[in-house]
Amino acid sequence: MATLDDFSKIDIRAGEIVKAEIFKKARKPAYKLWVDFGEEIGIKQSSAQITDCYNIEDLLGKQVFGVVNFPSRQVADFISEVLVLGVYSEKGVVLIEPERIVKNGDKLG
């Protein structure tokens, strides 16, 4: 069972998607995302399998939550630096968004 101490080690921040592309080399349909996590963290990239619920046009300017302190992972020829958070639904992955606009880099607490 995970403890509160385990959870406190995960750094989850709000960020804004500033660029999105179709990830042609991914094994499963995915997008390449660039997310602005504010001045302290900057823009980080992520591979996200969210094509069932989102078009690229839907993503630009959207605020999302992402884990910024996991190790980077190589996905095909792309380095995914953050894990963008979503919920697995019957229709596909739905991104977790702040209810209201917050400052990029604000920490989930």
N, CA, C and O atoms as CSV, one atom per row, in Angstrom:
chain,resi,resn,atom,element,x,y,z
A,1,MET,N,N,0.843,-1.172,0.000
A,1,MET,CA,C,0.000,0.000,0.000
A,1,MET,C,C,0.898,1.248,0.000
A,1,MET,O,O,1.903,1.293,0.708
A,2,ALA,N,N,0.535,2.237,-0.781
A,2,ALA,CA,C,1.279,3.498,-0.834
A,2,ALA,C,C,0.957,4.336,0.397
A,2,ALA,O,O,-0.145,4.281,0.943
A,3,THR,N,N,1.937,5.102,0.809
A,3,THR,CA,C,1.747,5.980,1.964
A,3,THR,C,C,1.706,7.433,1.504
A,3,THR,O,O,1.993,7.740,0.347
A,4,LEU,N,N,1.345,8.319,2.426
A,4,LEU,CA,C,1.341,9.751,2.140
A,4,LEU,C,C,2.753,10.209,1.795
A,4,LEU,O,O,2.927,11.074,0.937
A,5,ASP,N,N,3.760,9.644,2.448
A,5,ASP,CA,C,5.148,9.977,2.120
A,5,ASP,C,C,5.481,9.601,0.676
A,5,ASP,O,O,6.181,10.342,-0.015
A,6,ASP,N,N,4.976,8.437,0.217
A,6,ASP,CA,C,5.190,8.033,-1.174
A,6,ASP,C,C,4.574,9.063,-2.123
A,6,ASP,O,O,5.206,9.472,-3.097
A,7,PHE,N,N,3.351,9.473,-1.839
A,7,PHE,CA,C,2.656,10.436,-2.694
A,7,PHE,C,C,3.381,11.776,-2.717
A,7,PHE,O,O,3.447,12.426,-3.760
A,8,SER,N,N,3.919,12.189,-1.589
A,8,SER,CA,C,4.575,13.495,-1.515
A,8,SER,C,C,5.859,13.550,-2.351
A,8,SER,O,O,6.361,14.638,-2.634
A,9,LYS,N,N,6.391,12.400,-2.746
A,9,LYS,CA,C,7.585,12.366,-3.593
A,9,LYS,C,C,7.275,12.676,-5.059
A,9,LYS,O,O,8.178,13.004,-5.828
A,10,ILE,N,N,6.014,12.574,-5.441
A,10,ILE,CA,C,5.605,12.801,-6.824
A,10,ILE,C,C,5.325,14.289,-7.008
A,10,ILE,O,O,4.505,14.866,-6.294
A,11,ASP,N,N,6.003,14.898,-7.960
A,11,ASP,CA,C,5.868,16.326,-8.235
A,11,ASP,C,C,4.908,16.513,-9.414
A,11,ASP,O,O,5.288,16.336,-10.571
A,12,ILE,N,N,3.669,16.871,-9.102
A,12,ILE,CA,C,2.635,17.060,-10.115
A,12,ILE,C,C,2.388,18.554,-10.265
A,12,ILE,O,O,2.076,19.248,-9.298
A,13,ARG,N,N,2.532,19.038,-11.503
A,13,ARG,CA,C,2.403,20.467,-11.779
A,13,ARG,C,C,1.388,20.714,-12.886
A,13,ARG,O,O,1.117,19.844,-13.713
A,14,ALA,N,N,0.836,21.923,-12.880
A,14,ALA,CA,C,-0.043,22.375,-13.953
A,14,ALA,C,C,0.811,22.951,-15.069
A,14,ALA,O,O,1.813,23.617,-14.810
A,15,GLY,N,N,0.423,22.698,-16.292
A,15,GLY,CA,C,1.122,23.248,-17.445
A,15,GLY,C,C,0.172,23.434,-18.614
A,15,GLY,O,O,-0.918,22.865,-18.647
A,16,GLU,N,N,0.603,24.235,-19.565
A,16,GLU,CA,C,-0.209,24.529,-20.752
A,16,GLU,C,C,0.422,23.896,-21.982
A,16,GLU,O,O,1.618,24.051,-22.225
A,17,ILE,N,N,-0.387,23.184,-22.755
A,17,ILE,CA,C,0.093,22.584,-23.996
A,17,ILE,C,C,0.312,23.706,-25.011
A,17,ILE,O,O,-0.623,24.416,-25.383
A,18,VAL,N,N,1.569,23.853,-25.451
A,18,VAL,CA,C,1.911,24.935,-26.372
A,18,VAL,C,C,2.184,24.434,-27.791
A,18,VAL,O,O,2.224,25.222,-28.736
A,19,LYS,N,N,2.369,23.122,-27.935
A,19,LYS,CA,C,2.613,22.540,-29.254
A,19,LYS,C,C,2.182,21.080,-29.210
A,19,LYS,O,O,2.355,20.407,-28.194
A,20,ALA,N,N,1.624,20.594,-30.311
A,20,ALA,CA,C,1.220,19.192,-30.412
A,20,ALA,C,C,1.394,18.732,-31.858
A,20,ALA,O,O,1.103,19.462,-32.805
A,21,GLU,N,N,1.877,17.504,-31.994
A,21,GLU,CA,C,2.071,16.899,-33.316
A,21,GLU,C,C,1.630,15.442,-33.263
A,21,GLU,O,O,1.641,14.821,-32.200
A,22,ILE,N,N,1.245,14.905,-34.404
A,22,ILE,CA,C,0.990,13.470,-34.505
A,22,ILE,C,C,2.335,12.754,-34.361
A,22,ILE,O,O,3.321,13.138,-34.989
A,23,PHE,N,N,2.364,11.722,-33.539
A,23,PHE,CA,C,3.585,10.941,-33.313
A,23,PHE,C,C,3.566,9.764,-34.277
A,23,PHE,O,O,3.069,8.688,-33.943
A,24,LYS,N,N,4.102,9.967,-35.462
A,24,LYS,CA,C,4.025,8.976,-36.543
A,24,LYS,C,C,4.770,7.685,-36.240
A,24,LYS,O,O,4.367,6.621,-36.710
A,25,LYS,N,N,5.858,7.756,-35.459
A,25,LYS,CA,C,6.675,6.565,-35.197
A,25,LYS,C,C,6.226,5.774,-33.973
A,25,LYS,O,O,6.813,4.733,-33.676
A,26,ALA,N,N,5.216,6.230,-33.260
A,26,ALA,CA,C,4.727,5.509,-32.078
A,26,ALA,C,C,4.047,4.210,-32.518
A,26,ALA,O,O,3.403,4.157,-33.566
A,27,ARG,N,N,4.201,3.164,-31.700
A,27,ARG,CA,C,3.559,1.872,-32.021
A,27,ARG,C,C,2.041,1.970,-31.926
A,27,ARG,O,O,1.325,1.395,-32.746
A,28,LYS,N,N,1.553,2.695,-30.927
A,28,LYS,CA,C,0.113,2.931,-30.761
A,28,LYS,C,C,-0.147,4.398,-31.078
A,28,LYS,O,O,0.734,5.230,-30.860
A,29,PRO,N,N,-1.332,4.742,-31.588
A,29,PRO,CA,C,-1.606,6.139,-31.933
A,29,PRO,C,C,-1.335,7.074,-30.741
A,29,PRO,O,O,-1.799,6.835,-29.626
A,30,ALA,N,N,-0.574,8.136,-31.009
A,30,ALA,CA,C,-0.179,9.059,-29.933
A,30,ALA,C,C,0.132,10.426,-30.525
A,30,ALA,O,O,0.266,10.597,-31.736
A,31,TYR,N,N,0.240,11.390,-29.620
A,31,TYR,CA,C,0.688,12.734,-29.973
A,31,TYR,C,C,1.991,13.016,-29.255
A,31,TYR,O,O,2.257,12.469,-28.185
A,32,LYS,N,N,2.801,13.876,-29.852
A,32,LYS,CA,C,3.929,14.492,-29.172
A,32,LYS,C,C,3.395,15.814,-28.627
A,32,LYS,O,O,2.817,16.608,-29.370
A,33,LEU,N,N,3.587,16.046,-27.347
A,33,LEU,CA,C,3.124,17.285,-26.716
A,33,LEU,C,C,4.311,18.050,-26.151
A,33,LEU,O,O,5.276,17.455,-25.673
A,34,TRP,N,N,4.230,19.361,-26.210
A,34,TRP,CA,C,5.170,20.246,-25.529
A,34,TRP,C,C,4.347,21.048,-24.542
A,34,TRP,O,O,3.415,21.758,-24.922
A,35,VAL,N,N,4.702,20.928,-23.257
A,35,VAL,CA,C,3.900,21.516,-22.182
A,35,VAL,C,C,4.749,22.535,-21.425
A,35,VAL,O,O,5.860,22.230,-20.990
A,36,ASP,N,N,4.215,23.748,-21.273
A,36,ASP,CA,C,4.908,24.813,-20.553
A,36,ASP,C,C,4.539,24.726,-19.075
A,36,ASP,O,O,3.401,24.993,-18.691
A,37,PHE,N,N,5.516,24.350,-18.253
A,37,PHE,CA,C,5.317,24.235,-16.810
A,37,PHE,C,C,5.849,25.453,-16.057
A,37,PHE,O,O,6.160,25.360,-14.869
A,38,GLY,N,N,5.952,26.575,-16.728
A,38,GLY,CA,C,6.334,27.811,-16.058
A,38,GLY,C,C,7.831,28.021,-15.990
A,38,GLY,O,O,8.625,27.210,-16.466
A,39,GLU,N,N,8.189,29.142,-15.381
A,39,GLU,CA,C,9.573,29.613,-15.355
A,39,GLU,C,C,10.543,28.630,-14.699
A,39,GLU,O,O,11.650,28.431,-15.199
A,40,GLU,N,N,10.146,28.023,-13.602
A,40,GLU,CA,C,11.047,27.130,-12.850
A,40,GLU,C,C,11.394,25.860,-13.626
A,40,GLU,O,O,12.540,25.414,-13.599
A,41,ILE,N,N,10.414,25.278,-14.314
A,41,ILE,CA,C,10.596,23.980,-14.980
A,41,ILE,C,C,10.764,24.136,-16.490
A,41,ILE,O,O,11.540,23.405,-17.104
A,42,GLY,N,N,10.058,25.063,-17.081
A,42,GLY,CA,C,10.152,25.307,-18.512
A,42,GLY,C,C,9.244,24.410,-19.335
A,42,GLY,O,O,8.303,23.808,-18.817
A,43,ILE,N,N,9.539,24.332,-20.623
A,43,ILE,CA,C,8.751,23.520,-21.550
A,43,ILE,C,C,9.348,22.120,-21.595
A,43,ILE,O,O,10.543,21.940,-21.831
A,44,LYS,N,N,8.493,21.140,-21.364
A,44,LYS,CA,C,8.894,19.730,-21.380
A,44,LYS,C,C,8.042,18.997,-22.407
A,44,LYS,O,O,6.914,19.398,-22.693
A,45,GLN,N,N,8.589,17.926,-22.957
A,45,GLN,CA,C,7.858,17.164,-23.962
A,45,GLN,C,C,7.351,15.844,-23.402
A,45,GLN,O,O,7.919,15.267,-22.474
A,46,SER,N,N,6.247,15.386,-24.011
A,46,SER,CA,C,5.613,14.162,-23.547
A,46,SER,C,C,4.975,13.434,-24.720
A,46,SER,O,O,4.449,14.063,-25.638
A,47,SER,N,N,5.022,12.121,-24.686
A,47,SER,CA,C,4.280,11.290,-25.621
A,47,SER,C,C,2.977,10.899,-24.928
A,47,SER,O,O,2.994,10.415,-23.797
A,48,ALA,N,N,1.851,11.110,-25.606
A,48,ALA,CA,C,0.557,10.861,-24.960
A,48,ALA,C,C,-0.384,10.113,-25.905
A,48,ALA,O,O,-0.629,10.549,-27.030
A,49,GLN,N,N,-0.907,8.982,-25.429
A,49,GLN,CA,C,-1.862,8.187,-26.207
A,49,GLN,C,C,-3.276,8.688,-25.909
A,49,GLN,O,O,-4.041,8.051,-25.184
A,50,ILE,N,N,-3.598,9.835,-26.485
A,50,ILE,CA,C,-4.883,10.502,-26.210
A,50,ILE,C,C,-5.648,10.794,-27.496
A,50,ILE,O,O,-6.534,11.648,-27.515
A,51,THR,N,N,-5.304,10.082,-28.572
A,51,THR,CA,C,-5.890,10.386,-29.880
A,51,THR,C,C,-7.364,10.012,-29.992
A,51,THR,O,O,-8.053,10.530,-30.871
A,52,ASP,N,N,-7.866,9.137,-29.140
A,52,ASP,CA,C,-9.283,8.751,-29.206
A,52,ASP,C,C,-10.202,9.894,-28.796
A,52,ASP,O,O,-11.317,10.007,-29.304
A,53,CYS,N,N,-9.743,10.739,-27.882
A,53,CYS,CA,C,-10.614,11.785,-27.336
A,53,CYS,C,C,-10.247,13.201,-27.778
A,53,CYS,O,O,-11.021,14.132,-27.556
A,54,TYR,N,N,-9.070,13.381,-28.405
A,54,TYR,CA,C,-8.609,14.741,-28.713
A,54,TYR,C,C,-8.041,14.841,-30.115
A,54,TYR,O,O,-7.348,13.942,-30.592
A,55,ASN,N,N,-8.350,15.954,-30.765
A,55,ASN,CA,C,-7.674,16.367,-31.988
A,55,ASN,C,C,-6.596,17.367,-31.582
A,55,ASN,O,O,-6.688,17.980,-30.518
A,56,ILE,N,N,-5.593,17.531,-32.408
A,56,ILE,CA,C,-4.510,18.466,-32.091
A,56,ILE,C,C,-5.059,19.860,-31.806
A,56,ILE,O,O,-4.598,20.532,-30.884
A,57,GLU,N,N,-6.039,20.296,-32.591
A,57,GLU,CA,C,-6.610,21.632,-32.404
A,57,GLU,C,C,-7.229,21.788,-31.012
A,57,GLU,O,O,-7.238,22.890,-30.464
A,58,ASP,N,N,-7.745,20.701,-30.438
A,58,ASP,CA,C,-8.357,20.733,-29.096
A,58,ASP,C,C,-7.307,20.933,-28.008
A,58,ASP,O,O,-7.624,21.426,-26.925
A,59,LEU,N,N,-6.065,20.558,-28.286
A,59,LEU,CA,C,-5.040,20.497,-27.251
A,59,LEU,C,C,-4.314,21.821,-27.022
A,59,LEU,O,O,-3.943,22.126,-25.889
A,60,LEU,N,N,-4.109,22.598,-28.059
A,60,LEU,CA,C,-3.334,23.831,-27.933
A,60,LEU,C,C,-4.004,24.794,-26.962
A,60,LEU,O,O,-5.181,25.122,-27.109
A,61,GLY,N,N,-3.242,25.242,-25.972
A,61,GLY,CA,C,-3.759,26.166,-24.965
A,61,GLY,C,C,-4.428,25.493,-23.786
A,61,GLY,O,O,-4.787,26.167,-22.820
A,62,LYS,N,N,-4.605,24.180,-23.836
A,62,LYS,CA,C,-5.264,23.440,-22.741
A,62,LYS,C,C,-4.301,23.290,-21.569
A,62,LYS,O,O,-3.133,22.949,-21.758
A,63,GLN,N,N,-4.792,23.543,-20.361
A,63,GLN,CA,C,-3.987,23.290,-19.163
A,63,GLN,C,C,-4.216,21.853,-18.710
A,63,GLN,O,O,-5.341,21.353,-18.706
A,64,VAL,N,N,-3.119,21.203,-18.330
A,64,VAL,CA,C,-3.155,19.807,-17.892
A,64,VAL,C,C,-2.269,19.658,-16.667
A,64,VAL,O,O,-1.534,20.572,-16.294
A,65,PHE,N,N,-2.353,18.495,-16.052
A,65,PHE,CA,C,-1.436,18.151,-14.970
A,65,PHE,C,C,-0.443,17.121,-15.479
A,65,PHE,O,O,-0.787,16.248,-16.276
A,66,GLY,N,N,0.807,17.232,-15.004
A,66,GLY,CA,C,1.831,16.282,-15.397
A,66,GLY,C,C,2.797,16.017,-14.263
A,66,GLY,O,O,3.064,16.891,-13.438
A,67,VAL,N,N,3.321,14.794,-14.229
A,67,VAL,CA,C,4.367,14.434,-13.270
A,67,VAL,C,C,5.686,14.869,-13.893
A,67,VAL,O,O,6.057,14.406,-14.971
A,68,VAL,N,N,6.394,15.769,-13.200
A,68,VAL,CA,C,7.607,16.361,-13.775
A,68,VAL,C,C,8.896,15.770,-13.202
A,68,VAL,O,O,9.987,16.148,-13.629
A,69,ASN,N,N,8.787,14.848,-12.241
A,69,ASN,CA,C,10.024,14.310,-11.652
A,69,ASN,C,C,10.197,12.805,-11.853
A,69,ASN,O,O,10.940,12.169,-11.105
A,70,PHE,N,N,9.526,12.226,-12.848
A,70,PHE,CA,C,9.833,10.856,-13.247
A,70,PHE,C,C,11.024,10.900,-14.214
A,70,PHE,O,O,11.254,11.924,-14.857
A,71,PRO,N,N,11.774,9.814,-14.323
A,71,PRO,CA,C,12.871,9.788,-15.303
A,71,PRO,C,C,12.317,9.887,-16.729
A,71,PRO,O,O,11.210,9.429,-17.009
A,72,SER,N,N,13.098,10.487,-17.616
A,72,SER,CA,C,12.715,10.558,-19.035
A,72,SER,C,C,12.681,9.151,-19.620
A,72,SER,O,O,13.391,8.251,-19.171
A,73,ARG,N,N,11.830,8.988,-20.644
A,73,ARG,CA,C,11.737,7.697,-21.344
A,73,ARG,C,C,11.837,7.927,-22.830
A,73,ARG,O,O,11.265,8.879,-23.359
A,74,GLN,N,N,12.559,7.061,-23.504
A,74,GLN,CA,C,12.608,7.150,-24.954
A,74,GLN,C,C,11.461,6.341,-25.528
A,74,GLN,O,O,11.287,5.165,-25.209
A,75,VAL,N,N,10.677,6.995,-26.386
A,75,VAL,CA,C,9.575,6.350,-27.092
A,75,VAL,C,C,9.877,6.530,-28.579
A,75,VAL,O,O,9.782,7.637,-29.108
A,76,ALA,N,N,10.237,5.449,-29.238
A,76,ALA,CA,C,10.726,5.501,-30.624
A,76,ALA,C,C,11.890,6.493,-30.680
A,76,ALA,O,O,12.891,6.300,-29.990
A,77,ASP,N,N,11.777,7.547,-31.487
A,77,ASP,CA,C,12.870,8.508,-31.621
A,77,ASP,C,C,12.634,9.785,-30.809
A,77,ASP,O,O,13.223,10.825,-31.106
A,78,PHE,N,N,11.787,9.712,-29.798
A,78,PHE,CA,C,11.342,10.884,-29.038
A,78,PHE,C,C,11.601,10.651,-27.549
A,78,PHE,O,O,11.339,9.564,-27.033
A,79,ILE,N,N,12.110,11.663,-26.866
A,79,ILE,CA,C,12.315,11.568,-25.419
A,79,ILE,C,C,11.115,12.188,-24.714
A,79,ILE,O,O,10.850,13.381,-24.862
A,80,SER,N,N,10.395,11.381,-23.953
A,80,SER,CA,C,9.250,11.844,-23.171
A,80,SER,C,C,9.764,12.208,-21.782
A,80,SER,O,O,10.239,11.348,-21.040
A,81,GLU,N,N,9.662,13.498,-21.438
A,81,GLU,CA,C,10.251,14.006,-20.203
A,81,GLU,C,C,9.270,14.085,-19.037
A,81,GLU,O,O,9.687,14.112,-17.879
A,82,VAL,N,N,7.989,14.122,-19.328
A,82,VAL,CA,C,6.971,14.211,-18.275
A,82,VAL,C,C,5.832,13.244,-18.587
A,82,VAL,O,O,5.627,12.851,-19.736
A,83,LEU,N,N,5.101,12.872,-17.547
A,83,LEU,CA,C,3.917,12.035,-17.709
A,83,LEU,C,C,2.691,12.927,-17.557
A,83,LEU,O,O,2.379,13.392,-16.461
A,84,VAL,N,N,1.999,13.159,-18.675
A,84,VAL,CA,C,0.758,13.931,-18.640
A,84,VAL,C,C,-0.324,13.007,-18.089
A,84,VAL,O,O,-0.446,11.862,-18.524
A,85,LEU,N,N,-1.110,13.505,-17.130
A,85,LEU,CA,C,-2.064,12.660,-16.424
A,85,LEU,C,C,-3.434,12.637,-17.089
A,85,LEU,O,O,-3.927,13.654,-17.576
A,86,GLY,N,N,-4.030,11.462,-17.095
A,86,GLY,CA,C,-5.360,11.283,-17.657
A,86,GLY,C,C,-6.067,10.130,-16.992
A,86,GLY,O,O,-5.481,9.372,-16.218
A,87,VAL,N,N,-7.334,10.015,-17.309
A,87,VAL,CA,C,-8.199,8.958,-16.785
A,87,VAL,C,C,-8.562,8.028,-17.934
A,87,VAL,O,O,-8.961,8.488,-19.004
A,88,TYR,N,N,-8.426,6.724,-17.719
A,88,TYR,CA,C,-8.831,5.755,-18.728
A,88,TYR,C,C,-10.348,5.627,-18.685
A,88,TYR,O,O,-10.910,5.140,-17.704
A,89,SER,N,N,-11.010,6.068,-19.760
A,89,SER,CA,C,-12.464,5.980,-19.841
A,89,SER,C,C,-12.844,4.996,-20.944
A,89,SER,O,O,-11.976,4.502,-21.665
A,90,GLU,N,N,-14.133,4.713,-21.075
A,90,GLU,CA,C,-14.594,3.809,-22.135
A,90,GLU,C,C,-14.257,4.349,-23.516
A,90,GLU,O,O,-14.056,3.576,-24.453
A,91,LYS,N,N,-14.193,5.675,-23.649
A,91,LYS,CA,C,-13.945,6.290,-24.953
A,91,LYS,C,C,-12.473,6.553,-25.224
A,91,LYS,O,O,-12.112,6.946,-26.333
A,92,GLY,N,N,-11.614,6.343,-24.223
A,92,GLY,CA,C,-10.194,6.612,-24.358
A,92,GLY,C,C,-9.696,7.432,-23.185
A,92,GLY,O,O,-10.431,7.663,-22.225
A,93,VAL,N,N,-8.448,7.875,-23.261
A,93,VAL,CA,C,-7.851,8.624,-22.162
A,93,VAL,C,C,-8.355,10.064,-22.185
A,93,VAL,O,O,-8.295,10.743,-23.210
A,94,VAL,N,N,-8.857,10.521,-21.024
A,94,VAL,CA,C,-9.329,11.894,-20.845
A,94,VAL,C,C,-8.333,12.598,-19.938
A,94,VAL,O,O,-8.052,12.140,-18.831
A,95,LEU,N,N,-7.805,13.712,-20.416
A,95,LEU,CA,C,-6.809,14.464,-19.654
A,95,LEU,C,C,-7.399,15.051,-18.380
A,95,LEU,O,O,-8.573,15.422,-18.339
A,96,ILE,N,N,-6.577,15.130,-17.344
A,96,ILE,CA,C,-6.971,15.769,-16.085
A,96,ILE,C,C,-6.570,17.231,-16.180
A,96,ILE,O,O,-5.406,17.556,-16.416
A,97,GLU,N,N,-7.553,18.113,-15.993
A,97,GLU,CA,C,-7.343,19.552,-16.129
A,97,GLU,C,C,-7.736,20.262,-14.840
A,97,GLU,O,O,-8.610,19.791,-14.113
A,98,PRO,N,N,-7.087,21.405,-14.549
A,98,PRO,CA,C,-7.563,22.207,-13.418
A,98,PRO,C,C,-8.968,22.731,-13.718
A,98,PRO,O,O,-9.297,23.007,-14.871
A,99,GLU,N,N,-9.784,22.865,-12.692
A,99,GLU,CA,C,-11.142,23.388,-12.870
A,99,GLU,C,C,-11.117,24.845,-13.324
A,99,GLU,O,O,-11.969,25.279,-14.099
A,100,ARG,N,N,-10.128,25.596,-12.831
A,100,ARG,CA,C,-9.950,26.995,-13.202
A,100,ARG,C,C,-8.531,27.176,-13.710
A,100,ARG,O,O,-7.655,26.360,-13.422
A,101,ILE,N,N,-8.302,28.237,-14.462
A,101,ILE,CA,C,-6.961,28.540,-14.955
A,101,ILE,C,C,-6.056,28.848,-13.761
A,101,ILE,O,O,-6.409,29.636,-12.883
A,102,VAL,N,N,-4.896,28.220,-13.747
A,102,VAL,CA,C,-3.905,28.441,-12.692
A,102,VAL,C,C,-2.597,28.829,-13.372
A,102,VAL,O,O,-2.473,28.757,-14.595
A,103,LYS,N,N,-1.637,29.237,-12.574
A,103,LYS,CA,C,-0.325,29.615,-13.099
A,103,LYS,C,C,0.420,28.354,-13.529
A,103,LYS,O,O,0.450,27.366,-12.796
A,104,ASN,N,N,1.023,28.389,-14.720
A,104,ASN,CA,C,1.836,27.252,-15.158
A,104,ASN,C,C,2.935,27.005,-14.134
A,104,ASN,O,O,3.641,27.928,-13.729
A,105,GLY,N,N,3.070,25.753,-13.722
A,105,GLY,CA,C,4.055,25.386,-12.715
A,105,GLY,C,C,3.471,25.231,-11.331
A,105,GLY,O,O,4.138,24.719,-10.432
A,106,ASP,N,N,2.200,25.676,-11.135
A,106,ASP,CA,C,1.589,25.481,-9.819
A,106,ASP,C,C,1.557,23.997,-9.486
A,106,ASP,O,O,1.276,23.157,-10.342
A,107,LYS,N,N,1.849,23.690,-8.232
A,107,LYS,CA,C,1.998,22.308,-7.764
A,107,LYS,C,C,0.673,21.785,-7.206
A,107,LYS,O,O,-0.016,22.472,-6.452
A,108,LEU,N,N,0.334,20.556,-7.595
A,108,LEU,CA,C,-0.810,19.878,-6.999
A,108,LEU,C,C,-0.431,19.495,-5.579
A,108,LEU,O,O,0.615,18.886,-5.354
A,109,GLY,N,N,-1.267,19.845,-4.634
A,109,GLY,CA,C,-0.905,19.568,-3.249
A,109,GLY,C,C,-1.970,18.854,-2.488
A,109,GLY,O,O,-1.793,18.559,-1.306
